Amino acid sequence: MQLDQQTAVITGSSRGIGRAIAVRMAQEGARVIVNGTEASRVNEVVQEIRHNGGIALGIAESVDTMDGAARIIAAALTEFGQIDILVNNAGIIRDRMAHKLSEEDWDAVIAIHLKGAFACIRAALPAMRERRQGCIINMTSTAGLAGMAGQLNYSAAKAGLLGMTWTLSQELQHYGISVNAIAPAALTDMTAPYIERARREAEAKGQSLPEYWHIGTPEEAAELAVALSLPQSREISGAIFSVNGGDIGLWARPEHQLLASRLAGKWEASEIAAELFTNYLN
């Protein structure tokens, strides 16, 4: 019971990775706030946790508004008096190539993934700062780290979470609050259509499913989230982890590489193209 007396809020925890995290944290003794937009699904997870001896409260609420996020956090504080762990997992996908992507699909994905994470963090920080302890985990994606065709909105949102993670880790280090991110690869309701499409395309070409589609389970991703939330892990902050089945990795931060320098004068556009860009392309 390594999370005994800890209160954990996991957004988007009525299914997939969020559900696995909620169940696993409850097994470690955490008092869990289960969140999702469908009350029936939220209640299923709450009942599962309670049936196995855990403590859980369900909140059917969207994170895409400041008021909605505030209600989720307020429920945790009212019911349990504190918030120790916040996992920003809620997410949706609205995939289109950029020239077909509508404003509505752009706004919806940014609102849930990026604004939703901020809204929950903003609501939770006063209580965390007052107690000078806490753990925030943002769920990002390889799409935000390396890009993914057809997922401009999703990639932008997930990349935004990287900047949020790095900045908050600096802002909150003096308050004993850790902030990390996880880029998971797991078979869920959200990822299943893409894996099935990749399988069909591979079969049509007489090929095997590409190795990078051999992804893990939500439960394996949940173990990493639990590990980061343990008291002994909270000195780790500002890190971006990956998990794919039994493979756990650490993404390096982008590093600046100096291409050339002039102490006097300035670079002309033609010189940059001829000297620097030619070397870059080669």
PyMOL commands that set and color helices and strands:
alter all, ss='L'
color gray80, all
select helices_A, chain A and resi 16-27+39-51+66-80+98-100+103-131+142-146+152-171+173-175+192-204+211-213+218-229+231-233+269-281
alter helices_A, ss='H'
color red, helices_A
select strands_A, chain A and resi 7-10+31-36+55-60+85-88+134-139+177-185+240-244+247-251
alter strands_A, ss='S'
color yellow, strands_A
deselect
rebuild
show_as cartoon
